[in-house]
Amino acid sequence: MTDVTALIAEDEPLLAESLRAELQRLWPDLRVAAMAGDGHQAVEQALALRPTLCFLDIRMPGLSGLEAAQALAEEWPDGTAFPLLVFVTAYDQYAVQAFDAQAVDYLLKPLDTDRLAACVQRLRRLLATRSGASAELEIGLERLRAVLGGMQPAAPRLQVIQAQVGSTVYLVPIDEVIYFEAADKYLRVVTAEREHLIRTSLRELLPQLDPAVFWQVHRGTVVQARCVASARRDESGKAFLSLRGRDEILTVSRLYAPLFKGM
């Protein structure tokens, strides 16, 4: 394949430069198109340049590598092959097991030359057998779904949301919540009767929710499955949810659209 390009997203400049130099030594035909120092910049540059490969650090300012990958999955243009993703992580046995069980590669810090060489060979084999752009997009989304599912840590299940308004703290039973939606530094907690804002990120909340009850449908939205009345798909693969108890329509990204299939 000609003109194979890569984006490196890493907030440690020395490690980023080391990875760039080793990639160019091991893969002379590879062109590193961009270097990003945080997750938001990585998403912006990847959408603009559409690289063949993305090396994403798991822990970055702004967005983590996984969150950046989710954003790319939601915003990636139709008709363009989704990039092959390689996650870079400090040693974490749980994370390594999650990646190792799926068709997504990973690199451990500090970088090991032999491991990187094996990664390069694997990427080259995958590129040599690539099919059409639409098929590659779905394959990429399937791999990302598998990794995200394997990365959910165990945590005590949340029973009540405590939302403070002035000097009053409202106790909202978790089964009354229709959906959660990220809003800047806050999280909207939406019930049939009212909304609350809590200063908690979706990243912190997700491990405390039962994934069989609350389904993530977008990188910023989690909905209680029993509150979904219907799902309608469009030609791009996105789905739109009508809710019980609320009039608004929720958008489901392509990454999570397979949740809504007929039985």
N, C-alpha and C positions, 0 to 999 in steps of 0.2 A: 504494500500500500504506500502510495506517495503522500507526502505532506501530512505526516502524523504529527499532531500538535498536542501539547500538554499544558495544563495550568497547575501550578503548585501553590497551595494555600497553607501557609505556615507562619505563625507569628514569631518564631525564633529565627532571626536573620541568618545566623551561622548554620543552623540545621537546614534551612531552605536553600542556601547557597551550596551546601554540601550535597544535598539531594540533586540539585540541578547539575552540578559538575559530574556526579556519578552517573546520572542518567545519560548525559551527553557522551561520557566515556563508553558506557555499555551499549548505547543505542545511538550511534552517530547520526542516523537519519531523522531522529526525533527532534522536533523543534519546540523548545519551551516558549510558549507564546506569551505567558504572563506569570507574574509572581504576586500573590495577594497576601496581605498581612492580617486580615480578619475575615470573618464569615460573610459579612455584607459585601465587601469588596470582591470576594471570591465569586459570589452569585452574580454580581453585576458584570464582572469581566467574562465569566463563563457564558452568560447569555449573549453578550456582545460578540465574543470571539468563537463560540461553539467549538471548543477543543475536542480532540478525540479522546483524551484522557484527563481525569482530574485527580490529583493527589491532595486529599483533604485531611488536615490535622483534626483530630477529634475534639481537642480543647483549644478554641480560638476565641478572641474577643468578639462581641457582637452576636454571632451565630456559631454554634458548634459545627463540626464537620457533618454530623448527622442532620442538623437543622438546615445547613446549607444544601445538603443533598435533597432534603425534602422540598426546599424552595425551588431548586432546579427542576425537580420532577413536576411541580405544579405549574411552572412557567415555561417549560421547554417547548419550543415551537414544533408544531406538527410537521411531518415530512423531513425531519432532521434526526439522524441517529443519536441516541442518548449516549453521553460519554461513558466510557468504562471508568468505574470509581475505585480508587485505592485509598483506604483510610490509613492514617498514620497515628499511632497511639503509643503512649507510655505503657509499660507492661501492666496488663490487667487481665487476669486469668478468665474472668467472666466474659469480658469483651472479646478476647482471643477465641474462646470457644464459640461465641456467637458468630464471629466472622468465619472461623474455620469450617463451620457447618454449612456455610452458604457459598454461592458462586461469586463472592466479592473478595478481592484480595486486600491484604492489610500489611503494613510494615510496622515494626516495633522500634521505639527509640531506646537507646541510640541506634542509628541505622547500621545494619550489618550488610557488607558488600555481597556476600554469597546469597543472602536472602533477597536482596534487591535484584541480583542477577536472575534468580529463579522467577521473581515477579515479572521482570522484563520479558523473559521467555514465554511466560504464561500469557501476558498481554499480547505479545506478537502472534501467538497461536490463535487467540480469540479474534484478533483483528483479521487474520487470514481467512477465518471461516464466517465472517459477518454476512448477514443476509440484508434484506431491505431495511430502510430507515424506520418504517412503522413497526416491523418485527423487532428491531433492536431497541426501540423505545419501550415496548412491552416487556422484553427480556430484562432491560435495565430496571424498570419499575418493579418487576417481580423479585429481582435480587434485593432491591432496596427494601421492599416490604418484608422480606424474610429477615434481613438484618435488624430492622427496627423492631420486629416482633421478638427477636431473640435478645434484644438489649434491655427489655423491661425488667428492672430489679424488683425483688419482692419487698413489700412494705405493708404495714398495717392498713386495713381498709378504712377509709374515712366514712363516718356515719353522719356527721353534722358539719355544716359550713358555718363558721362564725364571721358574720359581716358587721363591721362597725360603721355607724352613721352618727357623727357627733359623739355624744356621750352614751348612745344606745348601741348595744350589741344584739343583732338579730341572729337567732339560731335557726338555720335552714336545714331541715332533714335532707339527706343526700338524695332520697328517692323522689323528692319534690322538684329537683333540678331538671329542667328540660335540656338545657345545654350550657356549656361554658364557652366563652369566646375571649381570646387574647385582645387586650386593648391597651397599647403602649406598655406602661409598667404595671398595669392592673389586669385583672381577669373579671369579665362580666359573668355573673351567676344569674341565669335567667330561669325563672319559674313561671307558672301560668299567671300569677297575680302581679308579680313585680320583678325588678332587677336589683342586684346589688353589685358593688365593686369591691373586690378584695385585692390586697397587695401581695399576691402570690403568682408565680409564673406557671404556665401550663406544664413546663418541664418538671417543676416541683410537685404539681398536683397529680400528674398522670400515674405515677407508681402507686398512689393511694386509692385509685379507682379500680373497680372490678372491670377488666376488659371485656367480659361477657355481657356487662350491663351498659357501660359507657364506651361508645365507639368513637375513635378519632376519625374524622372525616376530612380534615384539612389540617395543615400544620398549626393553625390557630383556633381550631374548633373541635370540641368533643360533645357528642350528643347522646342522650339516653335513648337506647335503641327502641324501647317500648313507646317512646313519644314520637316516633317517626310514622306518619300515616302513609306516605308513598314516596317513591323515588322515580324521577324521570331523567333519562339520559339524553344527551345531545350527540351530534355527530363527532365531536372532538373526544368523546369518552368521559366527559364530566357528567356528574349527576346533580340533580337539584331536589332537595328534600322539602316536602310539606309536613308540617308538624301538628300534633294534637295539642291544643291549648294555646297555640301562638299562630299569628298570621304570617310572620316573615318566612321567607324561603332561604334555606341554607344551601350553600354550594359545596359539593364534594369534589375534591381534586381527583385527577386521574390515578394518583397513587392509591387512593382508598376506594375508588369506584367499584372494585370487585367485591366489596362487602355487600353490595346490593344486587343480588342475582335471584332469579326465581328458584323456588325449591323444586 
